[in-house]
Amino acid sequence: MKPSKGKFAGTVRVGEKGQIVIPKGIRELFDIRPGDTLLVLADEKRGIAITKDDVLLRQFEAILGPEGEK
């Protein structure tokens, strides 16, 4: 079964140091490149979410206005 456009499902294995490799399909889907900073959120009941840090910045700007605006 092929996933819908804009969707991806897969598994990752946790290495000895607690590291995971983000699958190529996800890196391409979200334009994740070496050196990018990712935000990791965790909730014991809801699970783990990983997003690019610019997503959070856009949300702050939507609430507070662009940086430098008074």
PDB file of N, CA, C, O and CB in Angstrom:
ATOM      1  N   MET A   1       0.838  -1.179   0.000  1.00  0.00           N
ATOM      2  CA  MET A   1       0.000   0.000   0.000  1.00  0.00           C
ATOM      3  C   MET A   1       0.882   1.240   0.000  1.00  0.00           C
ATOM      4  O   MET A   1       1.728   1.391   0.881  1.00  0.00           O
ATOM      5  CB  MET A   1      -0.953  -0.001   1.212  1.00  0.00           C
ATOM      6  N   LYS A   2       0.704   2.118  -0.957  1.00  0.00           N
ATOM      7  CA  LYS A   2       1.479   3.340  -1.067  1.00  0.00           C
ATOM      8  C   LYS A   2       0.802   4.438  -0.246  1.00  0.00           C
ATOM      9  O   LYS A   2      -0.410   4.628  -0.341  1.00  0.00           O
ATOM     10  CB  LYS A   2       1.632   3.767  -2.551  1.00  0.00           C
ATOM     11  N   PRO A   3       1.606   5.176   0.578  1.00  0.00           N
ATOM     12  CA  PRO A   3       0.990   6.239   1.375  1.00  0.00           C
ATOM     13  C   PRO A   3       0.471   7.379   0.507  1.00  0.00           C
ATOM     14  O   PRO A   3       0.933   7.579  -0.616  1.00  0.00           O
ATOM     15  CB  PRO A   3       1.987   6.780   2.385  1.00  0.00           C
ATOM     16  N   SER A   4      -0.489   8.121   1.040  1.00  0.00           N
ATOM     17  CA  SER A   4      -1.039   9.279   0.346  1.00  0.00           C
ATOM     18  C   SER A   4       0.031  10.355   0.209  1.00  0.00           C
ATOM     19  O   SER A   4       0.972  10.396   1.002  1.00  0.00           O
ATOM     20  CB  SER A   4      -2.273   9.831   1.093  1.00  0.00           C
ATOM     21  N   LYS A   5      -0.103  11.222  -0.784  1.00  0.00           N
ATOM     22  CA  LYS A   5       0.837  12.317  -0.964  1.00  0.00           C
ATOM     23  C   LYS A   5       0.857  13.186   0.294  1.00  0.00           C
ATOM     24  O   LYS A   5      -0.189  13.518   0.852  1.00  0.00           O
ATOM     25  CB  LYS A   5       0.466  13.160  -2.209  1.00  0.00           C
ATOM     26  N   GLY A   6       2.050  13.541   0.722  1.00  0.00           N
ATOM     27  CA  GLY A   6       2.194  14.361   1.913  1.00  0.00           C
ATOM     28  C   GLY A   6       2.178  13.577   3.206  1.00  0.00           C
ATOM     29  O   GLY A   6       2.189  14.166   4.287  1.00  0.00           O
ATOM     30  N   LYS A   7       2.152  12.255   3.114  1.00  0.00           N
ATOM     31  CA  LYS A   7       2.125  11.387   4.293  1.00  0.00           C
ATOM     32  C   LYS A   7       3.288  10.407   4.214  1.00  0.00           C
ATOM     33  O   LYS A   7       3.776  10.106   3.125  1.00  0.00           O
ATOM     34  CB  LYS A   7       0.767  10.626   4.403  1.00  0.00           C
ATOM     35  N   PHE A   8       3.732   9.912   5.361  1.00  0.00           N
ATOM     36  CA  PHE A   8       4.797   8.923   5.403  1.00  0.00           C
ATOM     37  C   PHE A   8       4.637   8.102   6.671  1.00  0.00           C
ATOM     38  O   PHE A   8       4.318   8.641   7.731  1.00  0.00           O
ATOM     39  CB  PHE A   8       6.199   9.595   5.342  1.00  0.00           C
ATOM     40  N   ALA A   9       4.854   6.830   6.565  1.00  0.00           N
ATOM     41  CA  ALA A   9       4.857   5.946   7.729  1.00  0.00           C
ATOM     42  C   ALA A   9       6.072   5.047   7.611  1.00  0.00           C
ATOM     43  O   ALA A   9       6.393   4.571   6.522  1.00  0.00           O
ATOM     44  CB  ALA A   9       3.531   5.106   7.829  1.00  0.00           C
ATOM     45  N   GLY A  10       6.737   4.816   8.707  1.00  0.00           N
ATOM     46  CA  GLY A  10       7.905   3.954   8.696  1.00  0.00           C
ATOM     47  C   GLY A  10       8.330   3.670  10.123  1.00  0.00           C
ATOM     48  O   GLY A  10       7.702   4.129  11.077  1.00  0.00           O
ATOM     49  N   THR A  11       9.388   2.917  10.254  1.00  0.00           N
ATOM     50  CA  THR A  11       9.924   2.610  11.570  1.00  0.00           C
ATOM     51  C   THR A  11      11.380   3.035  11.617  1.00  0.00           C
ATOM     52  O   THR A  11      12.041   3.127  10.582  1.00  0.00           O
ATOM     53  CB  THR A  11       9.775   1.103  11.900  1.00  0.00           C
ATOM     54  N   VAL A  12      11.877   3.295  12.814  1.00  0.00           N
ATOM     55  CA  VAL A  12      13.277   3.603  13.026  1.00  0.00           C
ATOM     56  C   VAL A  12      13.764   2.762  14.200  1.00  0.00           C
ATOM     57  O   VAL A  12      12.985   2.358  15.064  1.00  0.00           O
ATOM     58  CB  VAL A  12      13.494   5.132  13.284  1.00  0.00           C
ATOM     59  N   ARG A  13      15.049   2.514  14.211  1.00  0.00           N
ATOM     60  CA  ARG A  13      15.648   1.755  15.307  1.00  0.00           C
ATOM     61  C   ARG A  13      16.483   2.716  16.147  1.00  0.00           C
ATOM     62  O   ARG A  13      17.203   3.554  15.605  1.00  0.00           O
ATOM     63  CB  ARG A  13      16.522   0.564  14.771  1.00  0.00           C
ATOM     64  N   VAL A  14      16.388   2.595  17.453  1.00  0.00           N
ATOM     65  CA  VAL A  14      17.158   3.439  18.359  1.00  0.00           C
ATOM     66  C   VAL A  14      18.522   2.787  18.564  1.00  0.00           C
ATOM     67  O   VAL A  14      18.615   1.619  18.941  1.00  0.00           O
ATOM     68  CB  VAL A  14      16.413   3.643  19.725  1.00  0.00           C
ATOM     69  N   GLY A  15      19.586   3.566  18.310  1.00  0.00           N
ATOM     70  CA  GLY A  15      20.945   3.068  18.465  1.00  0.00           C
ATOM     71  C   GLY A  15      21.394   3.067  19.919  1.00  0.00           C
ATOM     72  O   GLY A  15      20.648   3.477  20.809  1.00  0.00           O
ATOM     73  N   GLU A  16      22.611   2.605  20.154  1.00  0.00           N
ATOM     74  CA  GLU A  16      23.166   2.501  21.507  1.00  0.00           C
ATOM     75  C   GLU A  16      23.185   3.834  22.243  1.00  0.00           C
ATOM     76  O   GLU A  16      23.018   3.874  23.462  1.00  0.00           O
ATOM     77  CB  GLU A  16      24.566   1.944  21.445  1.00  0.00           C
ATOM     78  N   LYS A  17      23.388   4.918  21.514  1.00  0.00           N
ATOM     79  CA  LYS A  17      23.469   6.242  22.126  1.00  0.00           C
ATOM     80  C   LYS A  17      22.112   6.955  22.142  1.00  0.00           C
ATOM     81  O   LYS A  17      22.055   8.150  22.435  1.00  0.00           O
ATOM     82  CB  LYS A  17      24.490   7.092  21.385  1.00  0.00           C
ATOM     83  N   GLY A  18      21.029   6.249  21.836  1.00  0.00           N
ATOM     84  CA  GLY A  18      19.698   6.835  21.840  1.00  0.00           C
ATOM     85  C   GLY A  18      19.377   7.601  20.566  1.00  0.00           C
ATOM     86  O   GLY A  18      18.379   8.319  20.512  1.00  0.00           O
ATOM     87  N   GLN A  19      20.204   7.458  19.546  1.00  0.00           N
ATOM     88  CA  GLN A  19      20.001   8.180  18.301  1.00  0.00           C
ATOM     89  C   GLN A  19      19.094   7.416  17.357  1.00  0.00           C
ATOM     90  O   GLN A  19      19.051   6.185  17.368  1.00  0.00           O
ATOM     91  CB  GLN A  19      21.328   8.458  17.632  1.00  0.00           C
ATOM     92  N   ILE A  20      18.365   8.174  16.534  1.00  0.00           N
ATOM     93  CA  ILE A  20      17.561   7.576  15.473  1.00  0.00           C
ATOM     94  C   ILE A  20      17.946   8.238  14.149  1.00  0.00           C
ATOM     95  O   ILE A  20      18.451   9.360  14.130  1.00  0.00           O
ATOM     96  CB  ILE A  20      16.026   7.736  15.762  1.00  0.00           C
ATOM     97  N   VAL A  21      17.706   7.542  13.064  1.00  0.00           N
ATOM     98  CA  VAL A  21      17.903   8.102  11.731  1.00  0.00           C
ATOM     99  C   VAL A  21      16.522   8.430  11.177  1.00  0.00           C
ATOM    100  O   VAL A  21      15.638   7.575  11.149  1.00  0.00           O
ATOM    101  CB  VAL A  21      18.687   7.106  10.784  1.00  0.00           C
ATOM    102  N   ILE A  22      16.343   9.664  10.741  1.00  0.00           N
ATOM    103  CA  ILE A  22      15.066  10.061  10.150  1.00  0.00           C
ATOM    104  C   ILE A  22      15.045   9.533   8.727  1.00  0.00           C
ATOM    105  O   ILE A  22      15.939   9.849   7.942  1.00  0.00           O
ATOM    106  CB  ILE A  22      14.864  11.623  10.187  1.00  0.00           C
ATOM    107  N   PRO A  23      14.038   8.731   8.375  1.00  0.00           N
ATOM    108  CA  PRO A  23      13.985   8.154   7.026  1.00  0.00           C
ATOM    109  C   PRO A  23      14.036   9.205   5.925  1.00  0.00           C
ATOM    110  O   PRO A  23      13.535  10.318   6.086  1.00  0.00           O
ATOM    111  CB  PRO A  23      12.733   7.333   6.871  1.00  0.00           C
ATOM    112  N   LYS A  24      14.640   8.839   4.816  1.00  0.00           N
ATOM    113  CA  LYS A  24      14.821   9.745   3.683  1.00  0.00           C
ATOM    114  C   LYS A  24      13.495  10.359   3.230  1.00  0.00           C
ATOM    115  O   LYS A  24      13.436  11.552   2.935  1.00  0.00           O
ATOM    116  CB  LYS A  24      15.474   9.004   2.520  1.00  0.00           C
ATOM    117  N   GLY A  25      12.440   9.558   3.173  1.00  0.00           N
ATOM    118  CA  GLY A  25      11.143  10.063   2.746  1.00  0.00           C
ATOM    119  C   GLY A  25      10.639  11.199   3.615  1.00  0.00           C
ATOM    120  O   GLY A  25      10.044  12.150   3.109  1.00  0.00           O
ATOM    121  N   ILE A  26      10.870  11.113   4.911  1.00  0.00           N
ATOM    122  CA  ILE A  26      10.450  12.172   5.833  1.00  0.00           C
ATOM    123  C   ILE A  26      11.349  13.389   5.670  1.00  0.00           C
ATOM    124  O   ILE A  26      10.872  14.524   5.657  1.00  0.00           O
ATOM    125  CB  ILE A  26      10.481  11.674   7.298  1.00  0.00           C
ATOM    126  N   ARG A  27      12.668  13.147   5.542  1.00  0.00           N
ATOM    127  CA  ARG A  27      13.586  14.283   5.342  1.00  0.00           C
ATOM    128  C   ARG A  27      13.218  15.052   4.085  1.00  0.00           C
ATOM    129  O   ARG A  27      13.242  16.282   4.084  1.00  0.00           O
ATOM    130  CB  ARG A  27      15.050  13.798   5.253  1.00  0.00           C
ATOM    131  N   GLU A  28      12.883  14.350   3.026  1.00  0.00           N
ATOM    132  CA  GLU A  28      12.492  15.016   1.784  1.00  0.00           C
ATOM    133  C   GLU A  28      11.153  15.734   1.934  1.00  0.00           C
ATOM    134  O   GLU A  28      10.997  16.861   1.466  1.00  0.00           O
ATOM    135  CB  GLU A  28      12.417  14.002   0.641  1.00  0.00           C
ATOM    136  N   LEU A  29      10.192  15.089   2.581  1.00  0.00           N
ATOM    137  CA  LEU A  29       8.858  15.661   2.758  1.00  0.00           C
ATOM    138  C   LEU A  29       8.917  16.990   3.514  1.00  0.00           C
ATOM    139  O   LEU A  29       8.185  17.926   3.190  1.00  0.00           O
ATOM    140  CB  LEU A  29       7.955  14.673   3.504  1.00  0.00           C
ATOM    141  N   PHE A  30       9.798  17.070   4.530  1.00  0.00           N
ATOM    142  CA  PHE A  30       9.884  18.260   5.363  1.00  0.00           C
ATOM    143  C   PHE A  30      11.136  19.091   5.098  1.00  0.00           C
ATOM    144  O   PHE A  30      11.450  20.009   5.855  1.00  0.00           O
ATOM    145  CB  PHE A  30       9.843  17.867   6.807  1.00  0.00           C
ATOM    146  N   ASP A  31      11.842  18.767   4.029  1.00  0.00           N
ATOM    147  CA  ASP A  31      13.058  19.496   3.645  1.00  0.00           C
ATOM    148  C   ASP A  31      14.025  19.619   4.820  1.00  0.00           C
ATOM    149  O   ASP A  31      14.523  20.706   5.113  1.00  0.00           O
ATOM    150  CB  ASP A  31      12.698  20.892   3.116  1.00  0.00           C
ATOM    151  N   ILE A  32      14.284  18.503   5.487  1.00  0.00           N
ATOM    152  CA  ILE A  32      15.228  18.458   6.603  1.00  0.00           C
ATOM    153  C   ILE A  32      16.603  18.164   6.028  1.00  0.00           C
ATOM    154  O   ILE A  32      16.807  17.184   5.311  1.00  0.00           O
ATOM    155  CB  ILE A  32      14.815  17.381   7.673  1.00  0.00           C
ATOM    156  N   ARG A  33      17.542  19.046   6.365  1.00  0.00           N
ATOM    157  CA  ARG A  33      18.902  18.938   5.819  1.00  0.00           C
ATOM    158  C   ARG A  33      19.918  18.879   6.958  1.00  0.00           C
ATOM    159  O   ARG A  33      19.620  19.290   8.080  1.00  0.00           O
ATOM    160  CB  ARG A  33      19.215  20.136   4.874  1.00  0.00           C
ATOM    161  N   PRO A  34      21.124  18.365   6.672  1.00  0.00           N
ATOM    162  CA  PRO A  34      22.163  18.345   7.709  1.00  0.00           C
ATOM    163  C   PRO A  34      22.371  19.742   8.292  1.00  0.00           C
ATOM    164  O   PRO A  34      22.436  20.729   7.560  1.00  0.00           O
ATOM    165  CB  PRO A  34      23.492  17.806   7.135  1.00  0.00           C
ATOM    166  N   GLY A  35      22.473  19.809   9.598  1.00  0.00           N
ATOM    167  CA  GLY A  35      22.659  21.089  10.277  1.00  0.00           C
ATOM    168  C   GLY A  35      21.375  21.748  10.724  1.00  0.00           C
ATOM    169  O   GLY A  35      21.417  22.680  11.528  1.00  0.00           O
ATOM    170  N   ASP A  36      20.222  21.292  10.227  1.00  0.00           N
ATOM    171  CA  ASP A  36      18.944  21.848  10.671  1.00  0.00           C
ATOM    172  C   ASP A  36      18.737  21.550  12.154  1.00  0.00           C
ATOM    173  O   ASP A  36      19.222  20.545  12.673  1.00  0.00           O
ATOM    174  CB  ASP A  36      17.774  21.275   9.834  1.00  0.00           C
ATOM    175  N   THR A  37      18.015  22.433  12.817  1.00  0.00           N
ATOM    176  CA  THR A  37      17.656  22.222  14.212  1.00  0.00           C
ATOM    177  C   THR A  37      16.214  21.740  14.259  1.00  0.00           C
ATOM    178  O   THR A  37      15.334  22.321  13.623  1.00  0.00           O
ATOM    179  CB  THR A  37      17.846  23.525  15.055  1.00  0.00           C
ATOM    180  N   LEU A  38      15.977  20.675  15.015  1.00  0.00           N
ATOM    181  CA  LEU A  38      14.634  20.132  15.176  1.00  0.00           C
ATOM    182  C   LEU A  38      14.189  20.315  16.616  1.00  0.00           C
ATOM    183  O   LEU A  38      15.006  20.288  17.537  1.00  0.00           O
ATOM    184  CB  LEU A  38      14.584  18.640  14.773  1.00  0.00           C
ATOM    185  N   LEU A  39      12.914  20.498  16.801  1.00  0.00           N
ATOM    186  CA  LEU A  39      12.312  20.625  18.117  1.00  0.00           C
ATOM    187  C   LEU A  39      11.646  19.294  18.449  1.00  0.00           C
ATOM    188  O   LEU A  39      10.857  18.773  17.660  1.00  0.00           O
ATOM    189  CB  LEU A  39      11.284  21.812  18.168  1.00  0.00           C
ATOM    190  N   VAL A  40      11.967  18.745  19.624  1.00  0.00           N
ATOM    191  CA  VAL A  40      11.383  17.479  20.060  1.00  0.00           C
ATOM    192  C   VAL A  40      10.490  17.765  21.260  1.00  0.00           C
ATOM    193  O   VAL A  40      10.938  18.320  22.263  1.00  0.00           O
ATOM    194  CB  VAL A  40      12.491  16.424  20.415  1.00  0.00           C
ATOM    195  N   LEU A  41       9.226  17.381  21.147  1.00  0.00           N
ATOM    196  CA  LEU A  41       8.257  17.550  22.218  1.00  0.00           C
ATOM    197  C   LEU A  41       7.811  16.177  22.681  1.00  0.00           C
ATOM    198  O   LEU A  41       7.646  15.270  21.865  1.00  0.00           O
ATOM    199  CB  LEU A  41       7.044  18.406  21.756  1.00  0.00           C
ATOM    200  N   ALA A  42       7.617  16.016  23.978  1.00  0.00           N
ATOM    201  CA  ALA A  42       7.200  14.712  24.493  1.00  0.00           C
ATOM    202  C   ALA A  42       6.143  14.880  25.577  1.00  0.00           C
ATOM    203  O   ALA A  42       6.220  15.780  26.413  1.00  0.00           O
ATOM    204  CB  ALA A  42       8.408  13.936  25.044  1.00  0.00           C
ATOM    205  N   ASP A  43       5.176  14.009  25.543  1.00  0.00           N
ATOM    206  CA  ASP A  43       4.128  13.959  26.544  1.00  0.00           C
ATOM    207  C   ASP A  43       3.913  12.489  26.860  1.00  0.00           C
ATOM    208  O   ASP A  43       3.690  11.680  25.960  1.00  0.00           O
ATOM    209  CB  ASP A  43       2.800  14.657  26.050  1.00  0.00           C
ATOM    210  N   GLU A  44       3.981  12.150  28.119  1.00  0.00           N
ATOM    211  CA  GLU A  44       3.897  10.753  28.534  1.00  0.00           C
ATOM    212  C   GLU A  44       2.646  10.053  28.001  1.00  0.00           C
ATOM    213  O   GLU A  44       2.696   8.867  27.674  1.00  0.00           O
ATOM    214  CB  GLU A  44       3.921  10.666  30.042  1.00  0.00           C
ATOM    215  N   LYS A  45       1.538  10.766  27.911  1.00  0.00           N
ATOM    216  CA  LYS A  45       0.290  10.155  27.452  1.00  0.00           C
ATOM    217  C   LYS A  45       0.093  10.257  25.939  1.00  0.00           C
ATOM    218  O   LYS A  45      -0.509   9.371  25.333  1.00  0.00           O
ATOM    219  CB  LYS A  45      -0.879  10.801  28.152  1.00  0.00           C
ATOM    220  N   ARG A  46       0.604  11.347  25.320  1.00  0.00           N
ATOM    221  CA  ARG A  46       0.328  11.587  23.898  1.00  0.00           C
ATOM    222  C   ARG A  46       1.462  11.154  22.974  1.00  0.00           C
ATOM    223  O   ARG A  46       1.242  10.977  21.776  1.00  0.00           O
ATOM    224  CB  ARG A  46       0.045  13.045  23.678  1.00  0.00           C
ATOM    225  N   GLY A  47       2.666  10.982  23.508  1.00  0.00           N
ATOM    226  CA  GLY A  47       3.765  10.510  22.679  1.00  0.00           C
ATOM    227  C   GLY A  47       4.795  11.581  22.368  1.00  0.00           C
ATOM    228  O   GLY A  47       4.916  12.578  23.080  1.00  0.00           O
ATOM    229  N   ILE A  48       5.539  11.354  21.287  1.00  0.00           N
ATOM    230  CA  ILE A  48       6.645  12.222  20.886  1.00  0.00           C
ATOM    231  C   ILE A  48       6.311  12.888  19.564  1.00  0.00           C
ATOM    232  O   ILE A  48       5.751  12.261  18.665  1.00  0.00           O
ATOM    233  CB  ILE A  48       7.967  11.425  20.776  1.00  0.00           C
ATOM    234  N   ALA A  49       6.659  14.165  19.450  1.00  0.00           N
ATOM    235  CA  ALA A  49       6.504  14.903  18.198  1.00  0.00           C
ATOM    236  C   ALA A  49       7.839  15.558  17.873  1.00  0.00           C
ATOM    237  O   ALA A  49       8.516  16.078  18.760  1.00  0.00           O
ATOM    238  CB  ALA A  49       5.356  15.971  18.296  1.00  0.00           C
ATOM    239  N   ILE A  50       8.210  15.531  16.609  1.00  0.00           N
ATOM    240  CA  ILE A  50       9.441  16.161  16.145  1.00  0.00           C
ATOM    241  C   ILE A  50       9.063  17.102  15.011  1.00  0.00           C
ATOM    242  O   ILE A  50       8.334  16.711  14.098  1.00  0.00           O
ATOM    243  CB  ILE A  50      10.507  15.095  15.682  1.00  0.00           C
ATOM    244  N   THR A  51       9.552  18.342  15.059  1.00  0.00           N
ATOM    245  CA  THR A  51       9.267  19.306  14.012  1.00  0.00           C
ATOM    246  C   THR A  51      10.475  20.207  13.805  1.00  0.00           C
ATOM    247  O   THR A  51      11.340  20.305  14.675  1.00  0.00           O
ATOM    248  CB  THR A  51       8.019  20.139  14.357  1.00  0.00           C
ATOM    249  N   LYS A  52      10.530  20.851  12.672  1.00  0.00           N
ATOM    250  CA  LYS A  52      11.597  21.819  12.449  1.00  0.00           C
ATOM    251  C   LYS A  52      11.361  23.004  13.371  1.00  0.00           C
ATOM    252  O   LYS A  52      10.215  23.367  13.636  1.00  0.00           O
ATOM    253  CB  LYS A  52      11.655  22.270  10.954  1.00  0.00           C
ATOM    254  N   ASP A  53      12.424  23.602  13.856  1.00  0.00           N
ATOM    255  CA  ASP A  53      12.262  24.696  14.812  1.00  0.00           C
ATOM    256  C   ASP A  53      11.607  25.928  14.200  1.00  0.00           C
ATOM    257  O   ASP A  53      11.038  26.740  14.929  1.00  0.00           O
ATOM    258  CB  ASP A  53      13.600  25.073  15.386  1.00  0.00           C
ATOM    259  N   ASP A  54      11.673  26.086  12.887  1.00  0.00           N
ATOM    260  CA  ASP A  54      11.037  27.250  12.262  1.00  0.00           C
ATOM    261  C   ASP A  54       9.517  27.192  12.353  1.00  0.00           C
ATOM    262  O   ASP A  54       8.851  28.222  12.244  1.00  0.00           O
ATOM    263  CB  ASP A  54      11.458  27.355  10.805  1.00  0.00           C
ATOM    264  N   VAL A  55       8.969  26.014  12.548  1.00  0.00           N
ATOM    265  CA  VAL A  55       7.514  25.880  12.729  1.00  0.00           C
ATOM    266  C   VAL A  55       7.100  26.611  13.996  1.00  0.00           C
ATOM    267  O   VAL A  55       6.104  27.335  13.999  1.00  0.00           O
ATOM    268  CB  VAL A  55       7.088  24.378  12.800  1.00  0.00           C
ATOM    269  N   LEU A  56       7.851  26.429  15.061  1.00  0.00           N
ATOM    270  CA  LEU A  56       7.552  27.096  16.319  1.00  0.00           C
ATOM    271  C   LEU A  56       7.732  28.608  16.184  1.00  0.00           C
ATOM    272  O   LEU A  56       6.931  29.380  16.711  1.00  0.00           O
ATOM    273  CB  LEU A  56       8.446  26.550  17.441  1.00  0.00           C
ATOM    274  N   LEU A  57       8.778  29.028  15.481  1.00  0.00           N
ATOM    275  CA  LEU A  57       9.005  30.455  15.271  1.00  0.00           C
ATOM    276  C   LEU A  57       7.832  31.091  14.533  1.00  0.00           C
ATOM    277  O   LEU A  57       7.397  32.183  14.896  1.00  0.00           O
ATOM    278  CB  LEU A  57      10.304  30.680  14.490  1.00  0.00           C
ATOM    279  N   ARG A  58       7.318  30.429  13.509  1.00  0.00           N
ATOM    280  CA  ARG A  58       6.162  30.962  12.769  1.00  0.00           C
ATOM    281  C   ARG A  58       4.941  31.081  13.681  1.00  0.00           C
ATOM    282  O   ARG A  58       4.169  32.033  13.567  1.00  0.00           O
ATOM    283  CB  ARG A  58       5.831  30.060  11.556  1.00  0.00           C
ATOM    284  N   GLN A  59       4.766  30.113  14.590  1.00  0.00           N
ATOM    285  CA  GLN A  59       3.634  30.177  15.515  1.00  0.00           C
ATOM    286  C   GLN A  59       3.784  31.344  16.481  1.00  0.00           C
ATOM    287  O   GLN A  59       2.810  32.039  16.772  1.00  0.00           O
ATOM    288  CB  GLN A  59       3.504  28.863  16.294  1.00  0.00           C
ATOM    289  N   PHE A  60       5.012  31.567  16.985  1.00  0.00           N
ATOM    290  CA  PHE A  60       5.240  32.715  17.858  1.00  0.00           C
ATOM    291  C   PHE A  60       4.959  34.012  17.118  1.00  0.00           C
ATOM    292  O   PHE A  60       4.324  34.912  17.668  1.00  0.00           O
ATOM    293  CB  PHE A  60       6.677  32.710  18.393  1.00  0.00           C
ATOM    294  N   GLU A  61       5.425  34.120  15.870  1.00  0.00           N
ATOM    295  CA  GLU A  61       5.196  35.339  15.098  1.00  0.00           C
ATOM    296  C   GLU A  61       3.710  35.560  14.836  1.00  0.00           C
ATOM    297  O   GLU A  61       3.248  36.701  14.814  1.00  0.00           O
ATOM    298  CB  GLU A  61       5.957  35.279  13.775  1.00  0.00           C
ATOM    299  N   ALA A  62       2.962  34.483  14.638  1.00  0.00           N
ATOM    300  CA  ALA A  62       1.522  34.617  14.414  1.00  0.00           C
ATOM    301  C   ALA A  62       0.834  35.171  15.661  1.00  0.00           C
ATOM    302  O   ALA A  62      -0.147  35.909  15.562  1.00  0.00           O
ATOM    303  CB  ALA A  62       0.906  33.255  14.024  1.00  0.00           C
ATOM    304  N   ILE A  63       1.351  34.813  16.828  1.00  0.00           N
ATOM    305  CA  ILE A  63       0.758  35.269  18.078  1.00  0.00           C
ATOM    306  C   ILE A  63       1.266  36.656  18.460  1.00  0.00           C
ATOM    307  O   ILE A  63       0.484  37.528  18.836  1.00  0.00           O
ATOM    308  CB  ILE A  63       1.055  34.276  19.196  1.00  0.00           C
ATOM    309  N   LEU A  64       2.584  36.855  18.363  1.00  0.00           N
ATOM    310  CA  LEU A  64       3.203  38.076  18.873  1.00  0.00           C
ATOM    311  C   LEU A  64       3.559  39.094  17.791  1.00  0.00           C
ATOM    312  O   LEU A  64       3.893  40.234  18.113  1.00  0.00           O
ATOM    313  CB  LEU A  64       4.433  37.724  19.634  1.00  0.00           C
ATOM    314  N   GLY A  65       3.496  38.711  16.529  1.00  0.00           N
ATOM    315  CA  GLY A  65       3.910  39.593  15.450  1.00  0.00           C
ATOM    316  C   GLY A  65       5.370  39.324  15.110  1.00  0.00           C
ATOM    317  O   GLY A  65       6.097  38.761  15.928  1.00  0.00           O
ATOM    318  N   PRO A  66       5.814  39.716  13.912  1.00  0.00           N
ATOM    319  CA  PRO A  66       7.194  39.496  13.497  1.00  0.00           C
ATOM    320  C   PRO A  66       8.185  40.145  14.443  1.00  0.00           C
ATOM    321  O   PRO A  66       7.866  41.131  15.107  1.00  0.00           O
ATOM    322  CB  PRO A  66       7.406  40.022  12.101  1.00  0.00           C
ATOM    323  N   GLU A  67       9.402  39.585  14.508  1.00  0.00           N
ATOM    324  CA  GLU A  67      10.463  40.113  15.356  1.00  0.00           C
ATOM    325  C   GLU A  67      10.727  41.580  15.006  1.00  0.00           C
ATOM    326  O   GLU A  67      10.789  41.946  13.832  1.00  0.00           O
ATOM    327  CB  GLU A  67      11.756  39.272  15.200  1.00  0.00           C
ATOM    328  N   GLY A  68      10.877  42.397  16.019  1.00  0.00           N
ATOM    329  CA  GLY A  68      11.172  43.802  15.799  1.00  0.00           C
ATOM    330  C   GLY A  68       9.929  44.682  15.701  1.00  0.00           C
ATOM    331  O   GLY A  68      10.039  45.908  15.739  1.00  0.00           O
ATOM    332  N   GLU A  69       8.756  44.079  15.575  1.00  0.00           N
ATOM    333  CA  GLU A  69       7.514  44.868  15.477  1.00  0.00           C
ATOM    334  C   GLU A  69       7.106  45.320  16.867  1.00  0.00           C
ATOM    335  O   GLU A  69       7.178  44.541  17.817  1.00  0.00           O
ATOM    336  CB  GLU A  69       6.364  44.042  14.810  1.00  0.00           C
ATOM    337  N   LYS A  70       6.684  46.556  16.998  1.00  0.00           N
ATOM    338  CA  LYS A  70       6.250  47.083  18.315  1.00  0.00           C
ATOM    339  C   LYS A  70       4.822  47.530  18.272  1.00  0.00           C
ATOM    340  O   LYS A  70       4.291  47.997  19.280  1.00  0.00           O
ATOM    341  CB  LYS A  70       7.133  48.249  18.761  1.00  0.00           C
TER     342      LYS A  70
END
